[in-house]
Amino acid sequence: MKNRWSTPSEWFGRTESGRPASQLAVLDYVWGREEFTATDVMEGTGLTRATAIDALGRLADAGLVLELANVRQAGEEKGGADNRSGGGATRSGGARVYRKGRPARRFAFRPQAGVVVGVDAGYTRLSAIAADLAGTTLASVSALSGWEPDTGARPVEALAEGEADKRREAVRSLVSKVLRAAGRTERELFAVCVGVPAPVNESGDSPSHHAGFWEKVNPGLLEALSDLAPIVRIENDALLAAVAEGTVGAAQGCASYVAVLGGARMGAGVVIDGKLLRGAHGAVGEMNAFEHVAGVGDSRGFAEYAGLLGANLVAAGEAPRGGEAVVDGTVGPAPGGAFDGLSPEEVTGRLVFEAIEAGDPDALVIAAHVGERLARIVTVLESFYDPERIVVSGAVGPAMIRVIEAARAAMPHAFESIVPELVGSELGAEAVVVGAVSAAVEMARSRALDIAG
């Protein structure tokens, strides 16, 4: 069985191990495989039989591999006294039962040998998944951060006294909670990966932000969590969304793609020629430069931008007649529509997206404008990175699909030549935490023998 968690190891740095290269080669081969023989390992690694058998023995001692009953034993246990004619009989079910010669030694990877945890430490919401070493979900939990959404209407407040400690403890507590929900303990924990809405360098730190936002969401999380597991890593959330899309999502099979995460603020994870791009400060996917792009104006997320247009539409309706048209020559919302009778403060991105899903005429016009803005964003990303595909990641519902369709319609007018494929994610709001699990599995894989053995 091919390991579905096929994240390239170099994306997260192959940690040096003191184990012999033969053992590491065998571990790489068997990881995630349900059943295999020593011959399979020899052919897959190029090792001699003696070396392969020795390495398998080491993995079995560490609990990472289980030796299965051989074919003869399995056949006798299941077949009983059926069809005993000859040295090699066939049971009624058609399975071959070998009775002569040396039976093949069969093995299986033991994903239950350890556990990993992925965390999406967002600004307003925290979520975590505990998974086994094959990436299979064992439990998931979530919690609110207690912070108000960052809509851009006011500056993000700096960390108040004690808030950094609360943030760190909230993430620690979530890891402990998801382990309990999975019926596992910290002693079984191989790796933890946490995604935050901020650039993160190779040391796990976020650079200083002019408004203090990056320090607020990543107040020394690596140091705070370092005692929880042998491997702990903090990563940018959009980068982890890109990992998820490339591993199990809409970018599988793509060597060059960009995953755009459009929460309260946009961010991007970039993979070019099979390489996950970070930059000196981990800020490759930061999109603040869109403040200087006409037709985009800022890094506000798609729903937030839709909410802004909806609020402006309502505000125009409150103005005296002859006020400035906000959307397609319209001054104020249509009577009886989704926005009729609302104040600007009542219009949120969620409300506008729900109205788009319901087919409200004003909302559909807003969706077209958000789509045109997305087309401009895609134009810039294409010119910088030349990706094969751009994935709109995160919670992509029916409203966002309409926005993507509008962007596709606008793209031929926005591009001079190359038009990348634009698709919506199917991973939903769990894209970041799924990417964190995928990264944690790969990091556990790189040091599993050191941890388990």
Residue pairs with C-beta under 8 A, 6 or more apart in sequence:
1 32
1 33
1 34
1 35
2 32
3 31
3 32
3 33
3 134
4 32
4 135
4 247
4 248
5 32
5 134
5 135
5 247
5 248
5 438
5 441
5 442
6 247
7 243
7 246
7 247
7 438
7 439
7 441
7 442
8 274
8 276
8 442
9 442
9 445
9 446
10 275
11 243
11 275
11 276
11 439
11 442
12 233
12 439
12 442
12 443
12 446
13 202
13 446
14 446
15 231
15 443
15 446
15 447
17 24
17 446
17 447
17 449
17 450
18 450
19 449
19 450
19 453
20 55
22 45
22 47
22 51
22 52
22 54
22 55
23 55
23 58
23 59
23 449
24 449
25 45
25 47
25 55
26 41
26 45
26 47
26 52
26 55
26 56
26 59
27 55
27 59
27 64
27 445
27 448
27 449
28 445
29 36
29 41
29 44
29 45
30 36
30 41
30 56
30 59
30 64
30 65
30 107
30 109
31 109
31 133
31 445
31 448
32 109
32 111
32 133
32 134
32 135
33 108
33 109
34 108
34 109
35 68
35 106
35 107
35 108
36 106
36 107
36 108
37 104
37 105
37 106
37 107
38 49
38 52
38 53
38 56
38 104
38 105
38 107
39 49
39 104
41 47
41 52
41 55
41 56
41 107
42 48
42 49
42 52
45 52
47 55
53 105
56 65
56 67
56 107
58 449
58 453
59 65
59 449
60 66
60 67
60 107
61 453
62 113
62 448
62 449
62 452
62 453
63 110
63 113
63 452
64 109
64 110
64 113
64 133
64 448
64 449
64 452
65 107
65 108
65 109
65 110
66 107
66 108
66 109
66 110
67 105
67 106
67 107
68 74
68 106
68 107
68 108
69 77
69 106
70 103
70 104
70 105
70 106
71 96
71 97
71 98
71 103
71 104
71 106
72 97
72 98
72 99
72 103
73 103
75 91
75 95
75 96
75 97
75 98
75 99
76 97
78 91
78 95
79 89
79 91
79 95
79 97
82 89
82 91
82 92
83 89
83 90
83 91
83 92
83 97
87 99
87 100
88 96
88 97
88 98
88 99
88 100
89 97
89 99
90 96
90 97
91 97
109 133
109 134
110 133
111 132
111 133
111 134
111 136
112 132
112 133
113 133
113 448
113 452
114 132
114 133
114 188
114 189
114 190
114 444
114 448
114 451
114 452
115 130
115 131
115 132
115 133
115 138
115 179
115 182
115 184
115 188
115 189
115 190
116 130
116 131
116 132
116 133
116 135
116 189
116 190
116 191
116 192
116 193
116 437
116 440
116 441
116 443
116 444
117 128
117 129
117 130
117 131
117 175
117 178
117 179
117 189
117 191
117 192
117 193
117 229
117 437
117 440
118 128
118 129
118 131
118 192
118 193
118 194
118 195
118 240
118 433
118 434
118 435
118 436
118 437
118 438
118 439
118 440
119 126
119 127
119 128
119 171
119 174
119 175
119 192
119 193
119 194
119 195
119 433
119 436
120 126
120 127
120 128
120 195
120 237
120 240
120 430
120 432
120 433
120 436
121 171
121 194
121 195
121 196
121 217
121 218
121 221
122 145
122 197
122 237
122 263
122 432
123 145
123 147
123 149
123 150
123 197
123 217
123 263
123 264
124 144
124 145
124 147
124 148
124 149
124 150
124 264
125 142
125 143
125 144
125 145
126 142
126 143
126 144
126 145
126 170
126 171
126 174
127 140
127 141
127 142
127 143
127 174
127 430
127 433
128 140
128 141
128 142
128 174
128 175
128 177
128 178
128 433
129 137
129 139
129 140
129 178
129 430
129 433
129 434
129 436
129 437
130 137
130 138
130 139
130 140
130 178
130 179
130 181
130 182
130 184
131 137
131 138
131 437
131 440
131 441
132 138
133 190
133 441
133 444
133 445
133 448
134 441
135 437
135 438
135 441
137 437
138 181
138 182
138 183
138 184
139 178
139 179
139 181
139 182
139 183
140 178
140 181
140 433
141 174
141 177
141 178
141 181
143 170
143 174
143 177
145 167
145 170
146 166
149 264
150 156
150 213
150 264
150 265
151 264
151 304
151 307
152 264
152 265
152 298
152 300
152 304
155 211
156 211
156 212
156 213
156 216
157 212
158 211
158 212
158 215
158 216
159 167
159 212
159 215
159 216
159 219
163 216
163 219
164 219
164 220
167 216
167 217
167 219
167 221
168 219
168 220
168 221
168 224
168 225
169 224
171 194
171 221
171 224
171 225
172 224
172 225
172 228
175 192
175 225
175 228
176 186
179 185
179 186
179 189
186 228
186 229
189 228
189 229
189 230
190 229
190 230
190 231
190 440
190 443
190 444
190 447
190 448
190 451
190 452
191 229
191 230
191 231
191 232
191 233
191 440
191 441
191 443
191 444
192 225
192 228
192 229
192 231
192 232
192 233
192 440
193 232
193 233
193 234
193 235
193 240
193 436
193 437
193 439
193 440
193 443
194 221
194 225
194 232
194 233
194 234
194 235
194 436
195 234
195 235
195 236
195 237
195 239
195 240
195 241
195 432
195 433
195 435
195 436
196 206
196 217
196 218
196 221
196 234
196 235
196 236
196 237
197 217
197 236
197 237
197 263
197 265
197 267
198 206
198 209
198 213
198 214
198 217
198 218
198 236
199 206
199 207
199 214
199 236
199 279
199 281
199 282
199 283
199 285
199 286
200 206
200 218
200 234
200 235
200 236
200 282
201 207
201 278
201 280
201 281
201 282
202 278
202 282
203 222
204 221
204 222
204 223
204 232
204 233
204 234
205 218
205 220
205 222
206 214
206 215
206 217
206 218
206 282
207 214
207 281
207 283
208 214
208 215
209 215
218 234
221 234
222 232
222 233
222 234
225 232
226 232
230 447
230 450
230 451
231 440
231 443
231 444
231 447
231 451
233 439
233 440
233 443
235 436
235 439
236 267
236 269
236 282
236 285
237 261
237 267
237 432
238 259
238 260
238 261
238 267
238 268
238 269
238 285
238 393
238 432
239 269
239 276
239 278
239 282
239 285
239 435
240 269
240 431
240 432
240 433
240 435
240 436
240 438
240 439
241 259
241 261
241 269
241 393
241 394
241 425
241 427
241 431
241 432
241 435
242 251
242 257
242 258
242 259
242 268
242 269
242 270
242 271
242 276
242 285
242 391
242 393
242 435
243 269
243 276
243 435
243 438
243 439
244 259
244 393
244 427
244 431
244 432
244 434
244 435
244 438
245 251
245 252
245 257
245 259
245 269
245 391
245 393
245 425
245 427
245 431
245 435
246 252
246 254
246 257
246 271
247 434
247 435
247 438
248 427
248 434
248 438
249 391
249 393
249 425
249 426
249 427
249 431
249 434
250 389
250 391
250 393
250 423
250 424
250 425
250 426
250 427
251 257
251 259
251 271
251 389
251 391
254 271
254 387
254 388
254 389
255 271
255 272
255 273
255 274
255 388
256 271
256 272
256 273
256 274
256 385
256 386
256 387
256 388
256 389
257 271
257 387
257 388
257 389
257 390
257 391
258 268
258 269
258 270
258 271
258 381
258 385
258 387
258 389
258 390
258 391
259 268
259 269
259 390
259 391
259 393
259 425
259 431
260 266
260 267
260 268
260 377
260 381
260 390
260 391
260 392
260 393
261 267
261 268
261 269
261 393
261 394
261 431
261 432
262 301
262 302
262 303
262 392
262 393
262 394
263 301
263 394
264 300
264 301
264 304
265 287
265 299
265 300
265 301
265 304
266 287
266 290
266 299
266 300
266 301
266 302
266 377
267 285
267 286
267 287
267 299
268 284
268 285
268 287
268 381
269 276
269 285
269 393
270 276
270 277
270 284
270 285
270 385
270 387
271 277
272 385
272 386
272 387
277 284
277 285
278 284
286 299
287 299
287 377
288 299
290 296
290 297
290 298
290 299
290 377
290 380
291 297
291 298
291 299
293 376
293 377
293 380
294 376
295 372
295 373
295 376
296 373
296 376
296 377
296 380
300 308
301 349
302 349
302 370
302 374
302 392
302 400
302 403
303 349
303 350
303 352
303 353
304 349
305 349
305 370
305 373
306 349
306 352
306 353
306 356
306 366
306 367
306 370
306 403
307 347
307 348
307 349
307 350
307 351
307 352
309 326
309 327
309 352
309 366
309 369
309 370
310 339
310 347
310 351
310 352
310 355
310 362
310 363
310 366
311 344
311 345
311 347
312 326
312 344
313 326
313 327
313 330
313 332
313 333
313 339
313 347
313 362
313 366
314 332
314 333
314 339
314 342
314 343
314 344
314 346
314 347
315 326
315 344
316 323
316 324
316 325
316 326
316 330
316 331
316 332
317 331
317 332
317 333
317 339
318 332
318 343
318 344
319 331
319 332
321 331
322 331
323 331
323 332
324 331
325 331
327 362
327 365
327 366
327 369
328 365
330 362
330 365
333 339
333 340
333 342
333 362
334 340
334 361
334 362
337 355
337 360
337 361
337 362
337 363
338 351
338 352
338 354
338 355
338 358
338 360
338 362
338 363
339 347
339 355
339 360
339 362
339 363
352 363
352 366
352 399
353 397
353 399
353 400
354 399
355 362
355 363
356 363
356 364
356 366
356 367
356 398
356 399
356 402
356 403
357 397
357 398
357 399
364 402
367 399
367 402
367 403
367 406
368 406
370 403
370 406
371 402
371 403
371 404
371 405
371 406
371 407
371 408
371 409
371 410
372 406
372 407
372 410
374 392
374 403
374 404
374 406
374 407
374 422
375 406
375 407
375 408
375 410
375 411
375 413
375 414
376 414
378 390
378 407
378 411
378 414
378 420
378 422
379 411
379 414
379 415
381 387
381 390
381 420
382 390
382 415
382 418
382 419
382 420
386 418
387 420
388 420
388 421
389 420
389 421
389 422
389 423
390 420
390 421
390 422
390 423
391 423
391 424
391 425
392 400
392 404
392 422
392 423
392 424
392 425
393 425
393 427
393 431
394 425
394 428
394 429
394 431
394 432
395 428
395 429
396 404
396 424
396 425
396 426
396 428
400 424
401 424
404 422
404 423
404 424
407 422
408 422
411 419
411 422
412 419
425 431
427 434
444 451
